[in-house]
Amino acid sequence: MKLRSVRSRVTFIAVAASALGLAVVSVILTLVVERSLSTEIDRSLNATVDELVAQVESENELIVVAEGLDASTFAAVFTSDGDVYGTSDDRIFDGNITNDILATIGQFDRPFEVPQALVGRDDGGDLRLLARLTDEFPFNDGVDAAFDVGEEDYISVVGITTASMNRTVASIRNALLVGVPIVVALIGALVWWVTGRALRPVERIRREVAEISANALDRRVDEPNSGDEIERLASTMNEMLDRLESGHMRQRRFVADASHELRSPLAAISARLEIEALHGDSATREGTLRSVQQDTSRLQVLIDDLLTLARSDGVPSGPSVGPTMLVDLDDLVFQDARSRPQTADIDVSAVSSGTVRGVEADLNRLVRNLIDNAVRHCSNRVHISLITRQDTVLLTVDDDGLGIDASERNRVFERFVRLDQARARDAGGSGLGLAICQEIAQAHNAEISVDTSPQGGARLEVVFPGVS
């Protein structure tokens, strides 16, 4: 059976652990009680045999064992040849000692157990005996030893039945056999109830999260003021919902802005073609085609930018999935500057050698977007520098335009943000260039920032980690 719920698994583990623990404790308890009772019997045997030996040594006539022993205890005095001189119970030994009994009893001063039937008695349990000589004499195994036993030489034996001890141990064992399952069942019920009560807030959070749909991302789960894992779970869920809502809103804005940006060139193309179809002639056709080509180029750039950003949202490693390699940034800067039409004075005299590790296509796009932004916003001049330091490579692009206010510098990397509508839309900007630059920089562990240029305009600065 597979336990699917946490509650079931916790209860099963608790029941199994408690059952195993209680079983071990029960066995140990039974052994300890049995050992304790056995030790008490041995203590009683030693005390009784001491009294019996003292009595034997003080008598000069036929030994009569002292009365006063309880029903579970007996005493006997006999010689090594089996003659019984005295006993506390006439049923014991039937007046003489067999060779088997002598061989068994021949363990002096050390308690041992024998079946009660061996001594002619049986009231349940074995018989624990202790034998002692009144005087030292050569007694080996109690049967074949040759020795001279005088009238004063006797063997004193004291025995206590283990029936009472066995009954006590059996009672404890039976009580444990009944009590342990009951305790385990109670523990299981308690753990089941406590676990259910502890997991109730988790189930409530699960239901609340399950009820939240894409149209209700503003909902949040209740956070209990308990200071425990449940509160932290609820807080984490709300933080996740915050991120989901933020991402969802960002995605909706992205789609809305993209739709707006795509609508403008498409509408322009459609209008020009419609006018040309209704009123055009050979004289206006060339101008119309040139305008359509410009709008198409703008549309293609916009679509490429949108695809780049969409790919960066779906791939955690960055906007590109191409292989990384050592890329010479100075070559990318020189190639881009030479391939541009002379719409601005681009100064690359401060560009020195600079090598970074990354995806060449992405780095080429970053350089192109930075220079595009500077050319679009400059008055006449763009200055580019590339410096390699000990552990960094610094790329700087300055323009002599109007610059960017300090309060607006964090917004320039947001998507579809135009700080100056007059200088952006007419120049063909979509508001995505710097957002793409930031995505590429982050994918290459670089930092991009905006500052004031010494030429009066804006300075865009990218700091790459150096190649060791």
N, C-alpha and C positions, 0 to 999 in steps of 0.2 A: 504494500500500500504506500503510495506516494503522498506525503504530507505537503500540501500546496500552500497553506496559509502559515504566516509567521506565528500566529497564536498556537496552531497545532504543533508546529515544530518545537516551540519553546516549552509547551506543556509536555510533549513526549520526552524531551531531553531532561526536564526537571523530574518527571516520574521515573525515568530510567536511572538517573543519577541518585535520586533518593532511595530507590529500591536497592540499588547496588550498595550504597552506603549503609543503609539500615541492615542489610543482610550481613555485611562484614561486621558491623557493630554487634549484631545478634550473636554471631559465631564467637566473637571475642568475649562478649559478656558471658555466654554459656561456659566457655573454657575457663574464664577467670573465676566464676562461681564454683565450678567443679574443682578447680585447683585450690580455691580457698577452703572449701569443705573438706577436701582430702588432707590439706595441711592441718586443719583443726582436728581431724580424726587422728593423724599422726601425733599431734601434741597430746591428745588424750591417751593414746597408747603408751607414750613414753612415761607420762605421769602415773598411769595405772601399773605398768610393769615395774617402775621404781618401787612403788608401794609393795608389790607382790614379792620382789626380790628381797626387800628388807624383812618382810614377814618370814620368808623361807629361811633366811640366814639366822633369824632369831629363834627358830624352833629346833628342838632336839628330838622331837617325836613325829609321828605321822602328820603330814602337812594337811591342814584344812584351810582351803582358800577362803578369804574373808568375804562375807556377804555384803550387800549394799550396792552391788553393781546394777545399772539399768538393764532393761530387757535386751538392748542391742549389743551389750558387752558381755563377754565371758572371759574367764581366766582358768588356766590349768597348770599343774606342776607335775612333771614326770621325769623319768630317767631316760638315758639314751637307748636303753633296751626296750622301752615301751611301757614300763610299769607306771601307771597313773597314781600319783600320791594324793591328788586332790583336784577338784574341779568345781566351778561355780554352777555347773549345769550337768546333772547326771546323764543327760542325753548325749553329751559331748564325748566322743571317742569310744563310747560303750565300754569303758573300763580299761582299755589298752590302746596302744599306738601301733599302727601298721608300719611296715618299712617304707611304703610310699609316703606316708604322712611324715615320718622322720626325715626322709630325704627332702621333702618340701619345706619343712620347718627349719632345716639346717642353715638358715640365713640369719645369723645372730645380729641384733642391734640394727636391723634395716627393715622397715615395714615392707610388706609384700602382700599380694592378694592371691587367694585360692578360692575355688568353688566351695560353697558351704557344704555341699554334699560330701566333700572329702572328710569332713569332721562330724558327719552324722547330723547335720542341721540344715534346714532350708526354709527361710522365710522371705526370700526374694533378695536378689543382689548377691555379690560376692562377700567374702570375709577377708578383712584386712588384718593381718597378724603382725605381732612383734615378739620375737623370742630372745631370751637372754639367759646366760649361764650364771649360776650362783657363784661358782669358782671357775677359774680357767682350767680347762683340761682338753686333751687332744680330741676334738670333735670335728671331723672333716665333712663327710657327706651324710652322717647320721645313720649309716647302715653297716658298713664293713670296717669301721675304725675299731682298733683294739685299744681299750683303755680300762682302767680300774675305777669304777664308780663307788665311792664310799657312801655312807649313810647321809653325809652332808652335801653330796654333789647332786644338784637337781637342775632341770631346765624349766624356766618359767615362761609361759606363753600367755599373751593377752590378745584377744581378738575383738574387733568391732565390725558388725555387719554394715555394708554400704547401701543397704536397702533404703534407708532414710535419705541418704545423699542422692541416690539415684532418683527417688521420688521428687526431691526438691529440684534437681536439674531437669527432670522430665516436665515438671510443672512450669518451670521458666521457659523451656523450649516450646511447649504447647502454647503458652501465653504469647510468645513471640510469633509463632506461626499464625496465630489469629490476629494479633495486634499490628504486626508490620504491614500486612496488606491493607488494613483499615487506615493506618497512618499514611501509606503511600497514596491511597485513594483520596484522602483528605488533602494531601499536598497537591495532587493533580487538580482537584476541584478548585483549590485556592489559587494555584498558578493560572489556571484557565480563566478564573474571574479577574484576577489582578491584571493579567496580560490583556484581556479584552477591554478592561477599563483604561489601561495605559494606551492601547492602540485606538481607542475611540476617537481622539482628536485627529489621528492620522487618517482614519476612514472619513471623518468629516472634511478634512482638507482635500482628500481624493475626490469626494463627491463635488465639492465646490469647484475644483479645477476642471473636473469632467464637464461641468455645466457651462464653463466659459468657452464661448465660440469666437470665431474670427470677428464677429460683429459686436462682441462685448468684451474686448480686451482691456477695457478700463476697470473691470471688476477685480477685486482683490480678496484673498482669503483672510479670515480673522486671525490675528496673532494673539494667542493667549499670553498673559503676563505671568508666565510660570518660570522663566529663567532656565528652562531645560532644553533638551534636544527638540521637543515639539515646537517650542517657540522659535528656535533657530531654523527648523524645517519650514515653518510658515513664513518666516522672514526671507529665507532663500527662495521659496516659491514666489513670493511677491516680487523679489528682485528679478527673477526669471520672467515673470509676467511684465514687469517694467521694460525689460529688454525686448520681449516679444512685441509689446505695444509700440515701442520706439522703432523697432525694425519694420513693423507693419506700416506705421505712419510714414517712415522714410521710403518704404517701397511704394506706397500710394503716391507720395509726392513725386517720387522718381518717375513713375508711370505718367502722372499728370503733366509733369514738366516735359518729359520726353514726347508725349503726344502733342503738346503745344509747340515744341521746337520742330517736330517733324511736320506739323500742319503748315507752318509758315512757308518753307520752300516748296512743299507740294502744292499749296494754294497758289503760290506765285507761278509755278510751272503750269498749272492748270489754266490760270487766267491768261498767261501769255499765249499758250497754245490756242485757247478759245478765241482770243482777239485775232490771232493770226489766221485762224480758220474762217472768221467772219469778215475781216477787213484787210487781211494781209495781201501783199503782192510781192513781187520779186525784190523790190527795193527794201522792204522791211524784214524779209525772211532771214537775212544774215544776222541782223541785230537780235531778232527773236531767238534764233538758234544759239547765239552767243550767250544771251541771258539765261536760256534754259540750261546750257552747259554749266554756267557758273552756279546756278541753283542746284543742279545735280551734283556738282563737286562738293558744294556745301553740305548737301544731304548725305553724301557718302562719308564725309569726315564726321558728321554728327552720328551716323549709324555706327561707324567704327568706334567712336568714343563711348557710345552707349553699350556696345558689346564688350568693350574692355572693362567698363565699370561693372556690368552684370557678371562678367567672369570673375572679377575680383571679389564680388559678394559671395559667390558660390565656392571659391577655392581659398581656404585659409592661408595657403602659402603665398598668395599674391596674384596679380592679374595675369600672369603667364605661367604656362606649364613647360616652358622650354628648358633645355639643359643649361646649367651654369658653367661659366668659363671665365678666364681672365680677359677683361675688356679694357682697351685703351680709350679712356674718355676723351683724351685730346684728339684722337682721330675722329671720333663722332662729332666733336665740336667743329673741327676744321671742315669736314665733309658737309655738315649742315650749313655752315656760314657760306661756303663757296657755291652751294646749289641754290641759294636764295636769289630772287630778283633784287635789284638795288633800290629797295624802297626805304632803306635806312642805312646809316653808316655803322657797320658792325665791326668793332675793334676786338681782335683776338690776340693782340700782342702780348697779353699777360697770361696766355694759356701755355702751361708747361706740361711735361709728361705726368700722366696720372693713370694708374691702373687699379681697377677694382674687380671684385668677383661678382658675377651676376649673369642675367639673361641679356644678351646683346640687343635683341629686338626691343625689350622693355626699356633699357637704358637709352637707346636711340630715340625712343618715343619721349622719354623724359626730357632729354636735351632739346628735342624739336619743340615740345610744348613750352618749355621755359623761354626759348628764343622767340617763339611765336608770340607769347604774351608780352615780352619786352618790346618787340617790333611793333605790335599793335598799339601799345600805350606810350611809346616814346615820342619825343618831338622830332629829333633827328638822329640821335646817337644811342647805340647799345654797346656796353662794355662787358666783355666776358673774361673771367680769370679762372685758372685751374692751378691749384697749389697742392703739392704733396708734402705732408708733414710726417712726423715719425710714425704715427699710428692712424692717421686719417688722411682723406683726400677731400679737399674743399673746392666745390664748384660754385662760382658766384656769377650772377647775371644782373647787371645794372642797366637802368634806362634813365633818360632825362625827362620823363613825362611829369605828370601831376603828382605821382606818388600815392600812397595809401595811408589814410589816417590810422593812428595807433589803435583806436577803438574798433576798427574794421578789419584788422589784420588776421584775426582768427577765423573770420568768415570767408576769406578768399579761397579757402580749400574746401568749402562746402559745394555741393553739386548745384548747378544752375544759378549760382550767385553772381549777380552783376552789380558792382558797386557804382558803376557809371554807365547807365543805359546808353547814353549818347555815343560813348566810345567803344561799346561792345557789339551791339547788334548790327550796326551799320558796317562795322569792320569784319563781320563774319564770325564773331565769337559766340560760342554756345554756353559758356559758363562751366564747361567740364574739363578744360585743359589742366588747371591747377589741381582739381580733385584727382585727376588721373596721376599727376605728378606725385601727389601725396601717397596714393596707393602703391605706386612703383617704389617710392623711397622706403616706405614701411616694409615692403616685401624684401628689400635689400638691406634691412637693418640700418637704414640711413635716416637722418633727421633733416626736415625741410622747414625753413622759417622765412619770415618776411621782415625786412627792416627798411630804413631810409637810405637811399643811395647817396654817395658823395656828389653825384651829378644832379641831385635834386628830386629824382624820381623814386622808384621802388627798387629795392634790392631783394632778389630771391637767392637764398643760400642753401645748398645741400651739402651735408657733411656725411661722407661715406666712411665706413671702417676700412683701414688700410689692409693691404695684403702682406701677411708675414712670410 
